[in-house]
């Protein structure tokens, strides 16, 4: 009757590896690098580069 209240919570996997801080920093650095690269390309080439690239990507899908 009260077994659910007395049993410890076992919803977490005992073998789960915690996310490392280094991994999160690398992922954040990669995302930031991609964002900065996109901003640099926008500044140098303007919206023409992104418009042409978007059209080419859409055409490649079909």
N, C-alpha and C positions, 0 to 999 in steps of 0.2 A: 504494500500500500504506500509506504513512504520511501521506497527504495530509490526513486528518482531524486528525492531531496537529500538522501544520505550519500549517494554515489558522487565521486568527484567528476567534474566535467571532462569528458574524454573526446571532445569534438576536434581537438588539434591532433595532427599527426605527430607521433613521437619521433619519427625519423626525418621530419622536415628540417631543412637547413635554413638558418636565419639569413636574411638578405644582408650582405656585407656593405659596409659604408663605402668601400672602394668601388664596388660594382655600381652603386647608385651615383657616385661621383663621375664615373666613366660614362654612364648613360646620360647624365645631365650635361657633361662636357660635350658629348657627341651631338646631342640635340642643340646645344648652344652653338656649336661649330656649324651645324647645318643652317641654323637661323642666320648667323653672321655671314655665311657664304651666300645665302639667298639675298640678304640685304646688300652685300657688295655687288652681286650681279645686277640687282635692280638699279643701284646707283650708277653703275658703269654702262649698262646696256638699255636701261629703261624698261618700260612695260612691253615693248616689242618682243623681247626675248621670252618673257613668260607667256604672252599671248600666242606666239608661234609654237612654243613648246607645248602649251595646253592643247592647241588644235592638233598638233602632231600626235600627242598621246591619245586623244579621243579617236582619231582616225586609225591609229594602230590597234585599238581595242576592237574595231569592227573590221 
